[in-house]
Amino acid sequence: DVLCLFGEFFAESVHKGGYLRMLQSMGDNLKEFVRNLNNMHHQLERSLRTAAFPSFKVSDADGPDGHFKLSYYSLRGALLTPVV
């Protein structure tokens, strides 16, 4: 599957490129990490001006269970549809 291969490539590139520490600093849990993705994308846009990064919106769900709703927006279409 192409998305799995890309995920493996991305994870290896992050590790070899020295970006692991940056990603680890983006939050202590998935919800915090996703909330910080837009900030990371805005920083990357400075050097990758032609890139079209997606944006994410995190909405809290009712209840103490930690669930949240994740909304994904992209000019490139629904790239993450099979993942979500």
C-alpha positions as CSV (number, residue, x, y, z in Angstrom):
1,D,0.0,0.0,0.0
2,V,1.4,3.4,-1.0
3,L,0.4,5.2,2.2
4,C,2.1,2.6,4.4
5,L,5.3,2.9,2.3
6,F,5.2,6.7,2.5
7,G,4.7,6.4,6.3
8,E,7.8,4.2,6.6
9,F,9.8,6.6,4.4
10,F,8.5,9.7,6.4
11,A,9.3,8.1,9.8
12,E,12.8,7.1,8.7
13,S,13.4,10.6,7.2
14,V,12.3,12.3,10.4
15,H,14.7,10.2,12.4
16,K,17.7,10.5,10.1
17,G,17.1,14.2,9.5
18,G,17.2,15.0,13.2
19,Y,13.6,16.1,13.4
20,L,12.6,13.5,16.1
21,R,13.2,15.9,19.0
22,M,11.1,18.6,17.3
23,L,8.2,16.2,16.9
24,Q,8.5,15.0,20.4
25,S,8.3,18.6,21.7
26,M,4.9,19.1,19.9
27,G,2.9,17.6,22.7
28,D,2.6,14.9,25.4
29,N,-0.3,13.2,23.7
30,L,-2.0,12.8,20.3
31,K,-4.4,15.7,20.9
32,E,-1.7,18.2,21.8
33,F,0.4,17.0,18.9
34,V,-2.4,17.4,16.3
35,R,-3.2,20.9,17.8
36,N,0.4,21.9,17.1
37,L,0.6,20.6,13.5
38,N,-0.7,23.8,12.0
39,N,2.1,25.8,13.8
40,M,4.7,23.4,12.4
41,H,3.2,23.7,8.9
42,H,3.3,27.5,9.1
43,Q,7.0,27.3,10.0
44,L,7.7,24.9,7.1
45,E,5.9,27.2,4.7
46,R,8.6,29.8,5.2
47,S,11.2,27.6,3.5
48,L,8.8,25.5,1.3
49,R,6.8,28.2,-0.3
50,T,5.3,26.1,-3.0
51,A,4.1,23.4,-0.6
52,A,0.3,23.0,0.1
53,F,0.1,21.9,3.7
54,P,-3.2,20.6,5.2
55,S,-4.7,22.2,8.2
56,F,-6.3,20.5,11.2
57,K,-9.0,21.5,13.7
58,V,-9.3,19.8,17.0
59,S,-12.7,20.0,18.8
60,D,-13.2,18.6,22.3
61,A,-15.9,16.0,22.7
62,D,-18.1,15.9,25.6
63,G,-17.0,13.8,28.5
64,P,-13.9,13.0,30.5
65,D,-12.7,10.2,28.3
66,G,-10.3,12.4,26.3
67,H,-12.0,11.8,22.9
68,F,-11.8,14.6,20.4
69,K,-13.0,15.4,16.9
70,L,-10.4,15.9,14.2
71,S,-11.2,17.9,11.1
72,Y,-8.8,17.8,8.1
73,Y,-8.7,20.5,5.4
74,S,-6.5,20.4,2.3
75,L,-6.3,22.1,-1.0
76,R,-5.0,18.8,-2.5
77,G,-8.2,16.9,-1.7
78,A,-8.8,14.1,0.7
79,L,-5.4,12.6,0.9
80,L,-6.0,11.1,4.4
81,T,-9.4,9.6,3.6
82,P,-8.1,6.0,3.8
83,V,-6.3,6.7,7.1
84,V,-9.0,8.4,9.0
